[in-house]
Amino acid sequence: MAYGFPPQYTESFQVEGLDKDLLLLFAIEAAKQLNWNISSDSESGFVAYTKISMVSWSEELGIHIEGNTLTIKSVCTSIQIFDWGKNKKNIKLFVSKFEEVRNTMPQEEINSKLILLWQKNKQSENTVLSQAPSTSTNEITSFVSIFKPTTDYFVTPILLNMTLGVFLLMVLLGVDFFAPSAESLVYWGANCRTMTLDGQLWRLFTSIFLHIGIFHLLMNMYALIYIGLLLEPYLGKTRFLWAYLITGLVASLSSLCWNQLTISAGASGAIFGLYGVFLALLTTKLLHKSAKKAFLTSILIFISYNIIYGLKENSGIDNAAHIGGLLSGFVIGYAFIPSLKNFESRKLKISTVAVLCFFTLAASLFAYKTLPNDIGKYEKEIQKFVSMEAKALEVFNLPEDTSSEQLIHEFTANGIYYWDENIKLLDSFKKLDLPSKIRTRNSMLIDYCKLRIKSYRFVCKSIEEDTDRYEIAVDDCNKKMEKIISELTNM
């Protein structure tokens, strides 16, 4: 069972008595008889993909010929941690079929197919063929190499190291390793409507590099490594970096528009954006049809599973960010097509990125200006409730020798007055667009204030009449208030 990023298995063997052309011919024929889809070939080998099945999302087979040595490498094309022996099995099947073809193919068929192969190779010298997506799996030779920037795997490890560094710093400074609190996430720059729309637009960016515990971090980083290995060599450093950042910002913006109370953090929106870019490219003619089929199926399964799982109640997944990142990545993928066709055109590449950045910033500013922030207004105004509540309760701190007249004045002029003001404040919130949970809480607070006023009036009557006949009524109010406080605490 292979483990890796992604899981892969490689094997080489020498074939005596065959020249390079015959090696290639028998290898191609073996792949065809195994019903593998050949996406690209040359004089030194080819790339093929296994069929999609219930036990496989397709594996990529790279067959390379050098002298009389045949090297076969099988790599999973989907996000998997273990391959459950599929890659090794593919190579064994290929070797067995290769030997069968070598020993059974008639000489006349060999001669005719060799002529076709020579003609095809001659034609390909003057033709630009669409290729399978480039990958950097050869550059991942050990666990440590995952974190080292290389030629075609440069931006991905930098993003990986930055994200891991932020998480490590958070933990070292006291943030919970498994389940960070909402307060700590907000402190470190998580995205939430009340604060982002209150002049803190930078949270759209910082939230991309924050994660809600170690498991959230590991899942996202594995997905980033996989898509980075696959997509970065094809896009190049500049396109890949800006695709990540732009789709991450759009994902944060989508979460901001959709969610009123959610505290959002994580790289998954940007990662979904990269999948959206790749998905767009897979619908074009830039990639070979066999490669497209293999990758398209596995990516659609991955995206569908995550979106559907995110629809579950209390899943903890911010589907708005995922969908926003995915759709923006799809658009960016198409926007990149002209510069990918003219890969060396620096001017075209930079102008494309500049236009995408402009529209992203414009959308962010538009959302900042137009999105309602009623919850932000509510959170500011509710502080007045706390202040007036404290003033209303000061009557219980009066000295024991306070006169009856003064007590009645304090209970009426300060106590009842501030509870009335709090009711007016809570009533004003009915004009705001608030979640049902907050509206329910406000309704309970109004009932609480009314009970306070009722109990204060009973106390005033008790003082005026110099009697204890109202104690039962005051106790009844206190019990009802305690019940409301308990319910508010458990909401």
CORTABEL-V840301 format. One record per residue. N is the residue number from 1. RES is the residue in one letter. PSI is psi in degrees with one decimal (none if undefined). Layout:
n->N res->RES psi->PSI
n->N res->RES psi->PSI
This chain:
n->1 res->M psi->122.5
n->2 res->A psi->146.7
n->3 res->Y psi->138.4
n->4 res->G psi->-165.7
n->5 res->F psi->83.0
n->6 res->P psi->173.1
n->7 res->P psi->137.6
n->8 res->Q psi->162.6
n->9 res->Y psi->135.8
n->10 res->T psi->142.2
n->11 res->E psi->140.9
n->12 res->S psi->145.1
n->13 res->F psi->151.9
n->14 res->Q psi->140.7
n->15 res->V psi->110.2
n->16 res->E psi->147.1
n->17 res->G psi->8.1
n->18 res->L psi->137.7
n->19 res->D psi->178.7
n->20 res->K psi->-38.9
n->21 res->D psi->-42.9
n->22 res->L psi->-37.8
n->23 res->L psi->-45.3
n->24 res->L psi->-42.4
n->25 res->L psi->-50.0
n->26 res->F psi->-35.2
n->27 res->A psi->-44.3
n->28 res->I psi->-42.8
n->29 res->E psi->-38.0
n->30 res->A psi->-42.7
n->31 res->A psi->-40.6
n->32 res->K psi->-42.3
n->33 res->Q psi->-20.6
n->34 res->L psi->3.2
n->35 res->N psi->30.6
n->36 res->W psi->146.7
n->37 res->N psi->118.1
n->38 res->I psi->122.0
n->39 res->S psi->-33.7
n->40 res->S psi->142.3
n->41 res->D psi->161.7
n->42 res->S psi->-172.3
n->43 res->E psi->-19.0
n->44 res->S psi->2.5
n->45 res->G psi->-163.9
n->46 res->F psi->170.6
n->47 res->V psi->136.9
n->48 res->A psi->161.1
n->49 res->Y psi->136.4
n->50 res->T psi->164.8
n->51 res->K psi->149.6
n->52 res->I psi->134.9
n->53 res->S psi->-179.0
n->54 res->M psi->-23.4
n->55 res->V psi->1.9
n->56 res->S psi->136.9
n->57 res->W psi->16.7
n->58 res->S psi->137.8
n->59 res->E psi->149.3
n->60 res->E psi->126.3
n->61 res->L psi->119.7
n->62 res->G psi->117.5
n->63 res->I psi->119.1
n->64 res->H psi->135.0
n->65 res->I psi->127.0
n->66 res->E psi->110.7
n->67 res->G psi->-125.8
n->68 res->N psi->21.4
n->69 res->T psi->129.4
n->70 res->L psi->120.1
n->71 res->T psi->126.1
n->72 res->I psi->129.0
n->73 res->K psi->124.3
n->74 res->S psi->126.5
n->75 res->V psi->135.1
n->76 res->C psi->136.7
n->77 res->T psi->1.9
n->78 res->S psi->171.4
n->79 res->I psi->103.2
n->80 res->Q psi->145.1
n->81 res->I psi->-37.5
n->82 res->F psi->148.2
n->83 res->D psi->-3.5
n->84 res->W psi->35.1
n->85 res->G psi->3.1
n->86 res->K psi->-42.9
n->87 res->N psi->-42.5
n->88 res->K psi->-38.9
n->89 res->K psi->-39.6
n->90 res->N psi->-43.0
n->91 res->I psi->-40.1
n->92 res->K psi->-41.9
n->93 res->L psi->-42.5
n->94 res->F psi->-46.7
n->95 res->V psi->-43.2
n->96 res->S psi->-44.5
n->97 res->K psi->-35.4
n->98 res->F psi->-46.6
n->99 res->E psi->-37.3
n->100 res->E psi->-45.0
n->101 res->V psi->-42.2
n->102 res->R psi->-38.3
n->103 res->N psi->-14.8
n->104 res->T psi->-16.5
n->105 res->M psi->124.8
n->106 res->P psi->149.7
n->107 res->Q psi->-38.9
n->108 res->E psi->-41.2
n->109 res->E psi->-37.9
n->110 res->I psi->-46.0
n->111 res->N psi->-44.1
n->112 res->S psi->-38.2
n->113 res->K psi->-29.2
n->114 res->L psi->-40.2
n->115 res->I psi->-44.2
n->116 res->L psi->-37.5
n->117 res->L psi->-42.5
n->118 res->W psi->-40.4
n->119 res->Q psi->-40.4
n->120 res->K psi->-43.2
n->121 res->N psi->-36.7
n->122 res->K psi->-41.5
n->123 res->Q psi->-36.7
n->124 res->S psi->-18.0
n->125 res->E psi->-27.0
n->126 res->N psi->15.6
n->127 res->T psi->135.0
n->128 res->V psi->115.3
n->129 res->L psi->145.5
n->130 res->S psi->135.1
n->131 res->Q psi->167.1
n->132 res->A psi->156.4
n->133 res->P psi->136.4
n->134 res->S psi->148.4
n->135 res->T psi->161.2
n->136 res->S psi->23.6
n->137 res->T psi->-24.7
n->138 res->N psi->-21.1
n->139 res->E psi->-10.1
n->140 res->I psi->95.5
n->141 res->T psi->-12.9
n->142 res->S psi->172.9
n->143 res->F psi->-40.1
n->144 res->V psi->-34.0
n->145 res->S psi->-15.9
n->146 res->I psi->-31.4
n->147 res->F psi->0.1
n->148 res->K psi->123.2
n->149 res->P psi->135.2
n->150 res->T psi->-172.3
n->151 res->T psi->-55.3
n->152 res->D psi->3.7
n->153 res->Y psi->72.6
n->154 res->F psi->-54.2
n->155 res->V psi->-40.2
n->156 res->T psi->-52.0
n->157 res->P psi->-29.0
n->158 res->I psi->-46.1
n->159 res->L psi->-40.9
n->160 res->L psi->-48.8
n->161 res->N psi->-38.7
n->162 res->M psi->-45.2
n->163 res->T psi->-43.2
n->164 res->L psi->-38.7
n->165 res->G psi->-41.6
n->166 res->V psi->-44.0
n->167 res->F psi->-43.0
n->168 res->L psi->-42.7
n->169 res->L psi->-41.3
n->170 res->M psi->-45.4
n->171 res->V psi->-42.5
n->172 res->L psi->-28.8
n->173 res->L psi->15.3
n->174 res->G psi->0.4
n->175 res->V psi->139.9
n->176 res->D psi->134.6
n->177 res->F psi->-36.7
n->178 res->F psi->-40.8
n->179 res->A psi->84.0
n->180 res->P psi->145.1
n->181 res->S psi->159.5
n->182 res->A psi->-38.1
n->183 res->E psi->-42.6
n->184 res->S psi->-36.5
n->185 res->L psi->-42.9
n->186 res->V psi->-41.1
n->187 res->Y psi->-37.8
n->188 res->W psi->-5.4
n->189 res->G psi->22.4
n->190 res->A psi->161.5
n->191 res->N psi->123.9
n->192 res->C psi->141.2
n->193 res->R psi->-43.6
n->194 res->T psi->-35.7
n->195 res->M psi->-36.9
n->196 res->T psi->-41.6
n->197 res->L psi->-3.1
n->198 res->D psi->42.0
n->199 res->G psi->12.8
n->200 res->Q psi->55.8
n->201 res->L psi->-22.1
n->202 res->W psi->-19.1
n->203 res->R psi->-25.6
n->204 res->L psi->-31.5
n->205 res->F psi->-49.8
n->206 res->T psi->-31.5
n->207 res->S psi->-22.3
n->208 res->I psi->-29.2
n->209 res->F psi->6.2
n->210 res->L psi->149.7
n->211 res->H psi->149.6
n->212 res->I psi->69.3
n->213 res->G psi->165.8
n->214 res->I psi->-36.4
n->215 res->F psi->-40.5
n->216 res->H psi->-43.2
n->217 res->L psi->-49.4
n->218 res->L psi->-41.3
n->219 res->M psi->-44.0
n->220 res->N psi->-38.8
n->221 res->M psi->-33.8
n->222 res->Y psi->-43.6
n->223 res->A psi->-37.1
n->224 res->L psi->-43.5
n->225 res->I psi->-44.3
n->226 res->Y psi->-52.2
n->227 res->I psi->-28.6
n->228 res->G psi->-44.5
n->229 res->L psi->-34.9
n->230 res->L psi->-44.0
n->231 res->L psi->-34.6
n->232 res->E psi->-43.3
n->233 res->P psi->-28.6
n->234 res->Y psi->-39.8
n->235 res->L psi->-33.0
n->236 res->G psi->164.2
n->237 res->K psi->-49.9
n->238 res->T psi->-50.4
n->239 res->R psi->-42.3
n->240 res->F psi->-45.8
n->241 res->L psi->-48.4
n->242 res->W psi->-30.6
n->243 res->A psi->-41.2
n->244 res->Y psi->-49.3
n->245 res->L psi->-44.1
n->246 res->I psi->-47.1
n->247 res->T psi->-31.9
n->248 res->G psi->-42.1
n->249 res->L psi->-42.3
n->250 res->V psi->-38.4
n->251 res->A psi->-43.8
n->252 res->S psi->-39.3
n->253 res->L psi->-40.8
n->254 res->S psi->-42.3
n->255 res->S psi->-39.5
n->256 res->L psi->-41.5
n->257 res->C psi->-35.8
n->258 res->W psi->-39.2
n->259 res->N psi->135.0
n->260 res->Q psi->-37.4
n->261 res->L psi->-13.2
n->262 res->T psi->134.8
n->263 res->I psi->114.5
n->264 res->S psi->136.3
n->265 res->A psi->151.5
n->266 res->G psi->158.8
n->267 res->A psi->0.0
n->268 res->S psi->-33.5
n->269 res->G psi->-44.1
n->270 res->A psi->-37.7
n->271 res->I psi->-42.7
n->272 res->F psi->-34.2
n->273 res->G psi->-41.9
n->274 res->L psi->-36.9
n->275 res->Y psi->-35.9
n->276 res->G psi->-40.9
n->277 res->V psi->-48.3
n->278 res->F psi->-38.7
n->279 res->L psi->-41.8
n->280 res->A psi->-44.0
n->281 res->L psi->-31.7
n->282 res->L psi->-15.3
n->283 res->T psi->0.7
n->284 res->T psi->179.8
n->285 res->K psi->8.3
n->286 res->L psi->-25.3
n->287 res->L psi->151.5
n->288 res->H psi->142.9
n->289 res->K psi->-34.1
n->290 res->S psi->-41.0
n->291 res->A psi->-39.8
n->292 res->K psi->-43.5
n->293 res->K psi->-43.7
n->294 res->A psi->-50.3
n->295 res->F psi->-36.1
n->296 res->L psi->-44.5
n->297 res->T psi->-48.1
n->298 res->S psi->-39.0
n->299 res->I psi->-40.9
n->300 res->L psi->-37.9
n->301 res->I psi->-45.7
n->302 res->F psi->-48.5
n->303 res->I psi->-46.5
n->304 res->S psi->-44.4
n->305 res->Y psi->-47.1
n->306 res->N psi->-39.4
n->307 res->I psi->-45.8
n->308 res->I psi->-42.5
n->309 res->Y psi->-34.3
n->310 res->G psi->-17.4
n->311 res->L psi->-14.4
n->312 res->K psi->142.3
n->313 res->E psi->136.5
n->314 res->N psi->28.7
n->315 res->S psi->-21.0
n->316 res->G psi->8.3
n->317 res->I psi->132.9
n->318 res->D psi->86.5
n->319 res->N psi->-29.3
n->320 res->A psi->-42.8
n->321 res->A psi->-41.5
n->322 res->H psi->-47.8
n->323 res->I psi->-41.4
n->324 res->G psi->-44.4
n->325 res->G psi->-43.7
n->326 res->L psi->-49.0
n->327 res->L psi->-40.3
n->328 res->S psi->-35.5
n->329 res->G psi->-37.5
n->330 res->F psi->-43.2
n->331 res->V psi->-44.1
n->332 res->I psi->-37.4
n->333 res->G psi->-44.6
n->334 res->Y psi->-35.4
n->335 res->A psi->-29.1
n->336 res->F psi->-15.7
n->337 res->I psi->-48.5
n->338 res->P psi->-42.1
n->339 res->S psi->-26.0
n->340 res->L psi->-32.9
n->341 res->K psi->-27.5
n->342 res->N psi->67.3
n->343 res->F psi->-33.8
n->344 res->E psi->-2.7
n->345 res->S psi->98.0
n->346 res->R psi->-38.7
n->347 res->K psi->-44.6
n->348 res->L psi->-39.7
n->349 res->K psi->-48.0
n->350 res->I psi->-40.0
n->351 res->S psi->-37.1
n->352 res->T psi->-47.0
n->353 res->V psi->-40.8
n->354 res->A psi->-42.6
n->355 res->V psi->-42.6
n->356 res->L psi->-41.6
n->357 res->C psi->-41.8
n->358 res->F psi->-48.1
n->359 res->F psi->-34.2
n->360 res->T psi->-45.3
n->361 res->L psi->-39.3
n->362 res->A psi->-42.2
n->363 res->A psi->-38.6
n->364 res->S psi->-44.7
n->365 res->L psi->-38.2
n->366 res->F psi->-44.4
n->367 res->A psi->-40.5
n->368 res->Y psi->-38.5
n->369 res->K psi->-30.2
n->370 res->T psi->-27.8
n->371 res->L psi->133.9
n->372 res->P psi->143.1
n->373 res->N psi->51.1
n->374 res->D psi->-33.2
n->375 res->I psi->-38.3
n->376 res->G psi->-43.2
n->377 res->K psi->-42.4
n->378 res->Y psi->-45.2
n->379 res->E psi->-32.5
n->380 res->K psi->-45.4
n->381 res->E psi->-32.2
n->382 res->I psi->-17.6
n->383 res->Q psi->-28.8
n->384 res->K psi->-36.2
n->385 res->F psi->-46.7
n->386 res->V psi->-42.6
n->387 res->S psi->-45.3
n->388 res->M psi->-31.7
n->389 res->E psi->-43.2
n->390 res->A psi->-40.2
n->391 res->K psi->-38.6
n->392 res->A psi->-27.6
n->393 res->L psi->-4.7
n->394 res->E psi->-19.0
n->395 res->V psi->-25.0
n->396 res->F psi->-3.4
n->397 res->N psi->9.3
n->398 res->L psi->149.5
n->399 res->P psi->154.1
n->400 res->E psi->-27.0
n->401 res->D psi->13.4
n->402 res->T psi->135.8
n->403 res->S psi->158.9
n->404 res->S psi->-41.5
n->405 res->E psi->-41.1
n->406 res->Q psi->-38.8
n->407 res->L psi->-47.4
n->408 res->I psi->-40.3
n->409 res->H psi->-44.5
n->410 res->E psi->-41.6
n->411 res->F psi->-32.8
n->412 res->T psi->-55.2
n->413 res->A psi->-31.8
n->414 res->N psi->-52.3
n->415 res->G psi->-67.3
n->416 res->I psi->-36.2
n->417 res->Y psi->-48.6
n->418 res->Y psi->-30.8
n->419 res->W psi->-37.0
n->420 res->D psi->-41.4
n->421 res->E psi->-37.3
n->422 res->N psi->-36.8
n->423 res->I psi->-42.9
n->424 res->K psi->-41.1
n->425 res->L psi->-46.5
n->426 res->L psi->-36.4
n->427 res->D psi->-34.3
n->428 res->S psi->-23.5
n->429 res->F psi->-14.4
n->430 res->K psi->-20.6
n->431 res->K psi->-16.6
n->432 res->L psi->153.2
n->433 res->D psi->92.9
n->434 res->L psi->150.1
n->435 res->P psi->155.2
n->436 res->S psi->-32.4
n->437 res->K psi->-42.6
n->438 res->I psi->-39.1
n->439 res->R psi->-40.9
n->440 res->T psi->-42.2
n->441 res->R psi->-41.8
n->442 res->N psi->-39.7
n->443 res->S psi->-39.6
n->444 res->M psi->-35.5
n->445 res->L psi->-36.3
n->446 res->I psi->-44.4
n->447 res->D psi->-38.8
n->448 res->Y psi->-46.7
n->449 res->C psi->-40.8
n->450 res->K psi->-38.3
n->451 res->L psi->-36.2
n->452 res->R psi->-47.0
n->453 res->I psi->-42.9
n->454 res->K psi->-44.4
n->455 res->S psi->-36.8
n->456 res->Y psi->-39.1
n->457 res->R psi->-38.6
n->458 res->F psi->-39.2
n->459 res->V psi->-42.9
n->460 res->C psi->-43.7
n->461 res->K psi->-40.1
n->462 res->S psi->-39.7
n->463 res->I psi->-43.9
n->464 res->E psi->-43.2
n->465 res->E psi->-4.5
n->466 res->D psi->56.3
n->467 res->T psi->159.9
n->468 res->D psi->17.7
n->469 res->R psi->-15.1
n->470 res->Y psi->3.5
n->471 res->E psi->-40.6
n->472 res->I psi->-41.1
n->473 res->A psi->-39.5
n->474 res->V psi->-43.2
n->475 res->D psi->-39.6
n->476 res->D psi->-42.7
n->477 res->C psi->-42.9
n->478 res->N psi->-40.8
n->479 res->K psi->-42.1
n->480 res->K psi->-38.6
n->481 res->M psi->-40.4
n->482 res->E psi->-38.2
n->483 res->K psi->-42.3
n->484 res->I psi->-43.7
n->485 res->I psi->-40.0
n->486 res->S psi->-42.9
n->487 res->E psi->-39.6
n->488 res->L psi->-37.6
n->489 res->T psi->-34.9
n->490 res->N psi->0.9
n->491 res->M psi->none
